[in-house]
Amino acid sequence: MSKDACILTTKDFTILETMLERCGRRDPSLGLLLRRKMEAATVMFRDDVPPAVATLNSRVCFRLDAGEPQTRILSHERMAAPVGLFLPIATRRGLALLGMVEGQEIVVGDDEEGLETVRLETVLYQPEAARRRKAEQQAQDTPVLRRAAFRVIDGSAPLPSTLTRSYLPSARPDQDDPGPSAA
């Protein structure tokens, strides 16, 4: 797996496309990272994403260069409170972490802002994996319902001839309405 390779859900990829359209030209450093992510991405449905991948709203533990581990929740927008809990994907670090697999690292930045290595240590919570676990648990807790058994009863009485005739299409040539069978 290359350093830029990442796994994105269809939703995450769509969000990155929108971000590139909106802010790619205003922030060249972020625009470059967005393009790198999108070009190297493997896009999957949310039910297929491995639990070791950092997706949107995942709680992740990561390191910057050789620093201490930090824990944040990858968020879509900048959050005002609680301070230090969220890491928006609109930032260089948040975007770098999105789609990474545990143990993967990537170098981001430029000459002006400086380069830094972002390493994903572990994914502590991933909403897609939690959703799958919940569905599996519900499937195990739900009792198997038996199919209704149908019994064929012999000797049913024939329908009266007046009832049978009222449901047959008319064969009279003087009628203009072809009936429901023509629809």
FENFENSUL-V835764 format. One record per pair of residues at least 12 apart in sequence whose C-alpha atoms are under 7 Angstrom apart, sorted by sequence separation. I is the first residue (numbers start at 0). J is the second residue. D is the distance in Angstrom with one decimal. If there is no record, write none. Layout:
I;J;D  I;J;D
This chain:
58;70;6.9  59;71;5.6  72;84;6.2  73;85;6.0  74;86;5.8  75;87;5.5  104;116;6.6  105;117;5.4  58;71;5.6  59;72;6.2  71;84;5.2  72;85;4.7  73;86;4.9  74;87;4.6  75;88;5.7  104;117;5.4  105;118;6.6  19;33;6.4  58;72;4.2  71;85;5.2  72;86;5.8  73;87;5.7  74;88;6.1  104;118;4.0  57;72;5.5  58;73;6.5  71;86;5.8  73;88;6.5  103;118;5.8  104;119;6.2  56;72;5.7  57;73;5.6  102;118;6.6  103;119;5.7  56;73;4.9  102;119;5.5  15;33;6.7  55;73;5.5  56;74;5.4  101;119;5.3  102;120;5.3  55;74;6.0  100;119;6.9  101;120;5.5  55;75;7.0  73;93;6.3  99;119;6.9  101;121;5.0  101;122;6.6  96;119;6.7  5;36;6.9  3;35;6.8  3;36;6.6  7;40;6.4  9;42;5.9  5;39;6.4  6;40;5.5  7;41;6.2  8;42;5.6  9;43;6.0  4;39;4.9  5;40;4.9  6;41;4.8  7;42;4.9  8;43;5.0  9;44;5.8  3;39;6.0  4;40;5.9  5;41;6.2  6;42;5.9  7;43;6.2  8;44;5.5  8;45;5.4  55;97;6.8  53;96;6.6  54;97;5.7  11;55;6.7  53;97;5.4  54;98;5.7  53;98;5.1  6;52;7.0  52;98;5.9  53;99;5.6  7;54;6.9  52;99;5.6  53;100;6.5  52;100;4.5  51;100;5.6  52;101;6.6  51;101;5.6  64;115;5.9  63;115;6.6  64;116;4.7  63;116;5.7  64;117;6.3  63;117;4.8  62;117;5.9  63;118;6.5  62;118;5.2  61;118;5.5  62;119;6.7  61;119;4.5  60;119;6.4  61;120;4.9  60;120;5.4  61;121;7.0  60;121;5.3  29;91;6.2  59;121;5.9  60;122;6.4  59;122;4.6  60;123;7.0  58;122;6.2  59;123;5.5  58;123;5.4  58;124;5.0  57;124;5.4  58;125;6.7  57;125;4.5  53;122;6.2  57;126;6.3  52;122;6.8  56;126;6.7  51;122;5.8  54;125;6.7  53;125;7.0  50;125;6.4  50;128;5.5  28;108;6.7  28;109;6.9  46;127;6.5  45;127;6.0  7;98;5.1  6;98;4.6  5;98;4.7  6;99;6.6  5;99;5.2  2;104;6.4  3;105;6.6  2;105;5.6
